Amino acid sequence: MRTLGEIVDAVRDGERPDYEELRYAVCALEALLTFDRIAFGRLAEAEMEQRKPLLTRSAKWQFGEWLSRVQRARAKSPKEWVGWNNDPENPDFLARRRQTVAFMNRLSTR
């Protein structure tokens, strides 16, 4: 399997990567978005509480973490980067995901 960067570049160049490459690329990109959401949440919370910009509350630190995370993700195959614990072929992952979805559905109906 190609690296995430190669898959994304191929799509942007008009190629049609195979199903498995795209499947895992979606998983990897969704995970990257989750990390970004968490980082922005921490920065927003720190700003609203007028905290000093220290480590996770620092935009400069978060930017460095983001850059490193994206570079690492783009350099590996998406399946490798996602890892077995978050692989959609892992039955334990699927069970955890079903539990999480059910829990979130219960919360949203209250």
Secondary structure as the mmCIF struct_conf table of DSSP 4:
data_model
#
loop_
_struct_conf.conf_type_id
_struct_conf.id
_struct_conf.beg_label_comp_id
_struct_conf.beg_label_asym_id
_struct_conf.beg_label_seq_id
_struct_conf.end_label_comp_id
_struct_conf.end_label_asym_id
_struct_conf.end_label_seq_id
HELX_RH_AL_P HELX_RH_AL_P1 LEU A 4 ARG A 12
TURN_TY1_P TURN_TY1_P1 ASP A 13 GLY A 14
HELX_RH_AL_P HELX_RH_AL_P2 TYR A 19 MET A 48
TURN_TY1_P TURN_TY1_P2 GLU A 49 GLN A 50
HELX_RH_3T_P HELX_RH_3T_P1 LEU A 55 ARG A 57
HELX_RH_AL_P HELX_RH_AL_P3 ALA A 59 ALA A 75
BEND BEND1 LYS A 76 LYS A 76
HELX_RH_AL_P HELX_RH_AL_P4 PRO A 78 VAL A 82
HELX_RH_3T_P HELX_RH_3T_P2 TRP A 84 ASN A 86
TURN_TY1_P TURN_TY1_P3 PRO A 88 GLU A 89
HELX_RH_AL_P HELX_RH_AL_P5 PRO A 91 SER A 108
TURN_TY1_P TURN_TY1_P4 THR A 109 THR A 109
#
